Each structure stands twice: as C-alpha cells, then as structure tokens.
Amino acid sequence: MLSMWEGMDQARIGQLVSNLLGNALTHGTPGQPVRIEASVSADRLTISVANAGDPIPPAAMAQLFKPFFRGDVRANAKANGLGLGLHIASMIAEAHGGALTVASSEVETRFTFRMPLFPATAGQDAKGPGPA
C-alpha cells in the first residue's frame, strides 16, 4: 500500500503554504487575522489560507496565477514582490496532481489547495481505480 506522503515533496508543499501566507499578510486588512486550515480525508489533502480585505476584482481573478501579475497594490501593502508567488504556488499544486483555487468576497479572500493523497498510477485517476 502506498504511503500518503509518497510522491509528495513536503518542502514544495511548505513553499506553497508560505507563498499563500505571504500573499495574505501583504494584501489582507492590517490588524485582521490570517487563517490557515488543513484537513485530510480518506483520499485528499486540503489546505486553505484566508484573510479579510477588499475583494479581488473579477478582471484580476483570471490573471492571479499568471507569472509577474501583481494587480493593483493597495497603499498599505508591501509592493516588494515580483508577482511570482501565486504562479509558483499553482505550479506546485499542479505538480502534485492538485489544484489551487481562489474565492474572494466582501467577507474574505480564500485560496484553497487540494491534492489527492495517493498518486494516480496507470489505469487510475485521482479518484480511484479505473476499469478492470
């Protein structure tokens, strides 16, 4: 039986989470908490990072995971990045057979990473065995 950690580069998953936390701290409302949640189900790892702040404009949502995209940087945000953090995080997610998504509203902005715990093998996809 495969270990749930087999095929997972723990350092890269740590980098993904670090990039999401840095983004939340940079773009979130100062003085409001940044929340990180993680859960494991029978076959999936889910990690999300959420912060309060202005919602991401719809035009920017489609560009967030592209390299060098920084969008409008608010006056109180540190504008030191190159716009690669979310791109790198999304590439790490894809490399692990997962996905990175974003939802943004007046209440919060939440980035969610989901990946299968067991790597897909020939005849299988991320949800289970293929045809016999």
C-alpha positions in Angstrom: 0.0 0.0 0.0 1.3 3.5 -0.8 2.0 5.9 1.9 0.0 9.2 1.8 3.4 11.0 1.7 4.8 9.0 -1.3 5.1 11.3 -4.3 4.6 14.4 -2.2 7.5 16.9 -2.0 6.9 18.2 1.5 9.4 21.1 1.0 7.4 22.3 -2.0 4.1 22.0 -0.2 5.7 24.1 2.5 6.7 26.7 -0.1 3.1 26.7 -1.5 1.7 27.4 2.0 4.4 30.1 2.7 3.6 31.8 -0.6 -0.1 31.9 0.3 0.6 33.2 3.8 2.9 35.9 2.5 0.2 36.9 0.0 -2.5 37.1 2.7 -0.3 39.1 5.0 0.7 41.5 2.2 -2.8 42.0 0.8 -5.1 41.4 3.8 -6.5 44.1 6.1 -3.9 45.1 8.7 -4.9 44.1 12.2 -7.2 41.3 10.9 -6.3 37.7 11.3 -5.0 35.4 8.6 -6.5 32.0 8.9 -4.9 28.7 7.8 -6.9 25.5 7.8 -5.8 22.0 6.8 -7.7 18.7 6.6 -7.2 15.2 5.4 -10.0 13.0 4.2 -9.7 9.4 3.0 -8.1 10.4 -0.2 -7.5 14.2 -0.3 -5.4 16.9 1.5 -7.0 20.3 1.6 -5.2 23.5 2.8 -6.7 26.9 2.8 -5.4 30.4 3.7 -8.0 33.2 4.2 -7.8 36.9 5.0 -10.1 39.9 5.3 -9.7 42.7 2.9 -11.2 44.2 -0.3 -12.4 41.5 -2.7 -10.2 40.8 -5.7 -11.7 42.4 -8.8 -13.1 39.9 -11.3 -10.7 41.1 -14.0 -7.8 40.3 -11.8 -9.1 36.9 -10.7 -8.4 35.5 -14.2 -4.8 36.7 -14.0 -3.8 35.8 -10.5 -1.9 32.6 -11.2 0.0 34.0 -14.2 3.7 34.9 -13.8 4.5 38.5 -13.0 0.9 39.5 -12.3 0.7 41.8 -9.3 -2.7 43.6 -9.9 -3.4 46.8 -8.0 -1.3 47.0 -4.9 -3.0 48.8 -2.1 -1.3 51.7 -0.4 -0.8 49.8 2.8 0.6 46.7 1.0 4.2 45.9 0.7 5.0 46.1 -3.0 8.2 44.2 -3.0 7.2 41.0 -4.9 7.8 40.2 -8.5 4.3 38.7 -8.9 5.6 35.1 -8.9 4.3 33.7 -5.6 0.8 32.7 -6.7 2.2 31.4 -10.0 4.7 29.2 -8.2 2.1 28.0 -5.7 -0.2 27.0 -8.6 2.6 25.2 -10.4 3.5 23.3 -7.1 -0.2 22.3 -6.8 -0.3 21.0 -10.4 2.9 19.1 -10.0 1.3 17.2 -7.1 -1.8 16.4 -9.1 -3.8 19.0 -7.3 -5.3 22.4 -7.9 -5.1 25.9 -6.3 -8.3 27.9 -6.4 -9.4 31.3 -5.1 -12.7 32.7 -3.9 -13.0 36.4 -3.0 -15.9 38.4 -1.5 -16.5 41.3 0.8 -16.1 38.9 3.7 -12.8 37.2 2.9 -10.4 36.1 0.2 -9.6 32.4 0.4 -7.0 30.4 -1.5 -7.6 26.6 -1.3 -5.1 23.9 -2.3 -6.5 20.4 -2.8 -4.5 17.3 -3.8 -5.0 13.6 -3.9 -3.1 11.8 -1.1 -2.3 8.8 -3.3 -0.7 9.5 -6.7 -2.5 8.3 -9.7 -1.0 5.3 -11.4 -1.6 3.6 -14.8 -5.3 2.7 -15.0 -6.2 5.0 -12.2 -7.1 8.6 -11.8 -7.1 10.7 -8.6 -10.5 9.3 -7.6 -9.7 5.6 -7.7 -9.1 2.6 -9.8 -10.0 2.7 -13.5 -11.8 0.0 -15.5 -10.8 -3.6 -14.7 
